[in-house]
Amino acid sequence: MSSIAMMNSETKGGPANPPPGALSIPPDQLEAANAQAALDRRVKAVADVFRENLAYEYELQKEMAKATDEFAQKRRAEDYRAFVGHLRRFRTRPTAMT
């Protein structure tokens, strides 16, 4: 069947005659839909990267808070040991007379 016959045929699909039940989308709308789909994919990709960065930043903040707490705990222990060592100098020693 030639292309002219396909265009005029009622049962066969062709450029001018899509098959029955097929959606007929004008080329400008199809191009706009494709552009919108491409934009949606780009937006989704950027959102995924942003979400991953937020998750990484959250984990980093948790690690920093843990390290800060550990450092503060060690510092308090060192300060306590220094304070107790300082107090020991002023303790009175038991004498033989007591």
ABEGO torsion letter per residue (X at the ends): XBAAAAAABAABBBAABBBBGBBBBBAAAAAAAAAAAAAAAAAAAAAAAAAAAAAAAAAAAAAAAAAAAAAAAAAAAAAAAAAAAAAAAABBBBBAAX
